[in-house]
Amino acid sequence: MVEWRTIPGWEAYEISSSGTVRRIATRYRMRRCGPSVRMWDGAHALYLPVAELLAKAFPGGRTPDAIPDPDALVWLRRRVAELEEEVATLRATAQAKKPAKTEQKKRYCVVCGRELPPGYWRRCPEHAYSGEGGLSEDDFRGAVIH
């Protein structure tokens, strides 16, 4: 069960036993900035460490959620190890399924059948504007190239 307490010196805010800070009026949870949380004092935004706010709200030094169950930690460590193994297996499978890099598909001239040099995709340089194969230089006059 999560317990909420008002933070002494910051009466507009509450902190939970798990370290979550929220505004009392709106119940809006404040965004964490690493180990700190940004709070507004009316004129300035201040970044305060959550551990310091917890110590103010729970003066005994121990919050109900602060002491983890040892069995839960053991289970958590085992689960992390299982997930790391699963990720390694999935990465190896994905790497094995990845197709090997192949050479670029060879293209051939539609007129003479010779292999095309790089930059040509339908006709070789000799037949590019020859009129053979369907298109001529006239087909490209007035064309707008973007």
C-alpha positions in Angstrom: 0.0 0.0 0.0 1.3 3.4 -1.0 1.3 6.1 1.7 1.2 9.8 0.8 2.4 12.5 3.1 2.7 16.3 2.8 6.2 17.5 2.4 7.2 19.8 5.3 8.1 23.3 3.9 6.3 22.4 0.6 2.7 22.2 1.7 1.4 22.2 -1.9 3.1 18.9 -2.6 2.9 15.3 -1.4 5.4 12.5 -1.6 4.6 8.8 -1.6 6.5 6.2 0.3 7.9 5.0 -3.0 9.3 8.5 -3.9 6.6 9.8 -6.3 6.0 13.6 -5.9 2.6 15.2 -6.8 0.7 18.4 -6.3 -2.1 18.1 -3.7 -4.6 20.3 -5.5 -4.4 18.6 -8.9 -2.8 15.2 -8.0 -0.5 15.9 -10.9 2.6 13.8 -10.6 5.8 15.8 -11.0 8.3 14.7 -13.6 11.6 13.3 -12.3 14.9 14.8 -13.5 17.3 12.0 -12.6 17.5 11.8 -8.8 15.7 15.2 -8.5 12.2 16.5 -9.0 11.3 20.0 -10.2 9.1 21.9 -7.8 7.7 25.5 -8.0 7.9 27.8 -5.0 5.7 30.5 -6.5 8.6 32.5 -8.1 11.2 30.0 -9.1 11.5 26.4 -10.2 13.8 24.4 -7.9 15.3 21.0 -8.4 15.2 19.1 -5.2 16.6 15.6 -4.5 13.8 13.1 -4.0 15.9 11.4 -1.2 15.9 14.7 0.8 12.1 15.1 0.3 11.6 11.5 1.5 13.7 12.1 4.6 11.6 15.2 5.4 8.2 13.5 4.9 9.2 10.2 6.5 11.5 11.3 9.3 12.2 7.8 10.7 14.5 7.2 7.7 12.5 4.1 6.6 9.6 4.3 4.4 7.2 1.4 4.1 8.4 0.7 0.5 12.1 1.5 1.1 13.1 -2.0 2.3 12.8 -4.5 -0.5 11.9 -8.1 0.1 15.1 -10.2 -0.2 13.2 -12.9 -2.0 11.9 -10.3 -4.5 15.5 -9.2 -5.2 16.6 -12.8 -5.8 13.7 -13.3 -8.1 14.4 -10.0 -9.9 18.0 -10.9 -10.5 17.0 -14.3 -11.9 14.5 -12.6 -14.2 17.0 -10.1 -15.4 19.4 -12.9 -16.2 16.7 -14.8 -18.1 15.7 -11.7 -20.1 19.4 -11.0 -21.0 19.7 -14.5 -22.3 16.5 -14.1 -24.3 17.7 -10.9 -25.8 21.0 -12.5 -26.8 19.1 -15.3 -28.5 16.8 -13.0 -30.3 19.8 -10.9 -31.6 21.6 -14.0 -32.8 18.4 -15.2 -34.6 17.9 -11.8 -36.2 21.6 -11.7 -37.3 21.3 -15.2 -38.8 18.1 -14.2 -40.7 19.6 -11.0 -42.1 20.4 -11.6 -45.8 24.0 -11.3 -46.8 24.9 -8.2 -48.7 24.7 -9.0 -52.4 26.0 -7.2 -55.4 23.7 -4.8 -57.1 21.4 -6.3 -59.6 23.0 -6.3 -63.1 21.1 -4.4 -65.8 21.2 -4.9 -69.5 20.5 -2.6 -72.4 17.1 -3.2 -73.9 18.4 -2.6 -77.4 21.7 -4.6 -77.7 21.6 -6.7 -74.5 25.0 -5.6 -73.2 25.6 -5.0 -69.5 25.0 -1.4 -68.5 27.6 0.7 -66.8 26.7 2.4 -63.5 24.3 5.3 -63.9 22.4 3.8 -66.9 19.3 1.8 -66.1 17.6 1.0 -69.5 19.9 1.8 -72.5 23.7 1.8 -72.9 25.4 5.0 -73.8 25.4 4.2 -77.6 21.6 3.7 -77.6 20.5 6.3 -75.1 19.1 8.8 -77.7 19.3 6.7 -80.8 15.6 6.3 -81.2 15.9 2.5 -81.0 13.9 0.9 -78.2 11.0 3.4 -78.1 12.3 6.8 -77.0 14.3 9.5 -78.8 16.0 12.7 -77.9 12.8 14.6 -78.9 10.9 12.8 -76.2 13.1 14.6 -73.6 12.9 18.1 -75.0 11.0 20.4 -72.7 11.0 17.9 -69.9 11.4 19.5 -66.5 13.9 17.8 -64.3 13.3 18.2 -60.6 
